[in-house]
């Protein structure tokens, strides 16, 4: 059995601001999936020139979200190896101390989802119905009891765990989920569940 990566919990301004960028979130996503890689490997996976990644990697390193884990020589050149930590956001502390930055992180996640959805819509090979459906954009608003809410949270965790890194098989997908009460301050204790599924191209 593979050794489980320790969870690195974040809530500080520097860490959240480092994640409040779609480019850096995508780097974290790909590093988490690929494990320990060099910049040329990361650039190939992202479809970007290597030179464009160093700036973002420096910010992620300074925030403690990405680590360098040695180097290797390939084609006569030394390559630094990078590894993303297993990140978890402390929402309670973040919303008390860094609300704007927490919202900015969610915004960049959804921005990535919208971009990937738009790319997938243009791809006529993507399956859009049936049991092997690959593309969803859904919103459902309704009342949830405490029992319903607990079940929704279990399902979200199961959904996210199903897309966790660790397997070399299958097509690469990304799942973006948003769960939020709807205007609780103005319209009573209503809760809505919003889901976005995005495919990483």
N, C-alpha and C positions, 0 to 999 in steps of 0.2 A: 504494500500500500504506500502511495506517495505521501511524503511528509507534508503536513498541512502548514501553510504559510501563516506566521503569527499576524494577528490583526493589529494594524496601526491606526489608532483612533485620533481623529483631527477635529479641531473646533476653533483654532486660532485664526486671526486675520490673515497672516502670511500664507498659511496652508490653503485657506478658502480662496484667497485671491489668486493663488497659483492655479487653482482648478477652475476659476471663472473665465476660462478661455476654451473654446471648442477645440482649437488646435492642441492644447495641452491635455485636454481630456481624451482626445483621440490617441495621443501618444501613450497615456496611461493605459487605455484600453488594450492597445496592441502589445505593449510591453507585458501586461498581465497575461495575455494570451500566449505570447511567444516565449516568455521566461527571460533568460539572460541573453541579450543580443548586442551587437555593435551598431553604430550609427548607420553604416551602409545597409545592414540588414533591415533596420527599422525604416530607413528611407524607402527601400524597395517595397516593404509591406504597405507603407502609406502612399506610395506613388508620388513621392516628393524628392527634390534634390537634397542630398545630405546636409549641405550648408545651411538650409533653412531650419534645421532641427536643433542646432547647437544652442541658440538663444533660448528656446523653450526648455531644453534639457537643463540648462544652467538655473533657470527659475525653479524648476521642479526639484532640482538637487538642493538649492538653498532653502527651500521649504521643507526638505526632508522627505519628499514623496517618492523620489527616485534616488537610487544609490548606484555608485560605481562599484563593481565587484571584480576588479582586476583587469587584465588585458590579455591579448593574444596577438601573435604575428600572423598575418595573412598576406600572401603575395609580397612578402618582404617589408610590409608596413605594420607598425604597431596599431592595434585597434582597442580603444577603451570599451569595456563591456558594461552595460547598464541593466538595472533590474528595478521594477516598480514594486513598491510595498503593497501589501494587501490592505487597502484603505477602507475605513469606516468613519462616517461623519457622526459626531455627537450632536444630534439635533437640539437637545435640550440646552446645552451650553451655548451652541452656535446662535440659536434664536434669541437668547438673552443678551449675548455680548456682540454678535456680529450678524445681525439680521440681514442687512443689505448684501453682505458677501455671500450668505447662504442662499439668498434669492438669486444672486448672480450665477452661482454654481448650477442651480436648477435651470436657469435660463439657457446656459450654454449647453446643457444636456439636451434640452428640447430643440435647440437650434441645430444640433447634430442630427437629431431624429428627423427634423423637417428636411434637412439637406438629403439625408439618405433615402427618405421616403420619395422625394422628388426624383432622385436618380433611379430608384426602383420602378416607379410608375412609367418611366420612359423605356424601361427594359421589357420587351415583349416576351422574354423567356421566363419572367417571374410568374409563379403560379398564384392566382388570386382567388381561387375557390377550391372547395373540397378538403379532404383530410391532410393534404400536403400544402395547404395554403401558406404563402410566405409573406404576405403583405396585409397589414391591418392598420386602420386608423379608426379608433372607436372612442366614444364618450357616452357614458351612462350616468344619469343623475337620479338618485332615489334615496329613500330613507333607510338607514342602517341602524339596527339595534346594537347594543354592546356585543352580543353574541355574533351578529352578522359581521361587525367590524373586526372581531378577532379572527373570524374565518377568512375574511378578505386579506388580512395581514399574513395569515398562514399561506394562502394561495400565492400572494406576491412573493413571499420568501421562497416558496417551492419553484415558482417561475424563474426567479433570478438564479437560484441554485442550479437549475437545469441548464443554464447558459454559463455556468462558471468555467474558468480555465481548467485545463488538465487533460483534455482529450485532443489527440492529433487527428481524429476522424471527423467526418461530416463537414458541411458547409458552415462558414463563419457567419453568425448572426449577432445582432445586438438587440437587447430589449430595454426600452425606456418606459418607466412606469411613474405615474403621478397619482397620488391619493390625497384628496384635500376636502375638508368641509366646505360647503358652498354658502358664503355670506352668513355665517353663523351670527355675527354681531347684528345683522340687520333683518334676517328673515327666519330666525329660529334654528333649532338643532337639526339642520339638514346636512347630509353628507353625500358627496359625489365621488365616483371613482373614474379617473381618466386613464386610459392606457394608450401608449404609443409603442409600436414595434418597428424597429429599424434594422435594415440589413446593411452590414458594413461592406462596402464595395472594394 
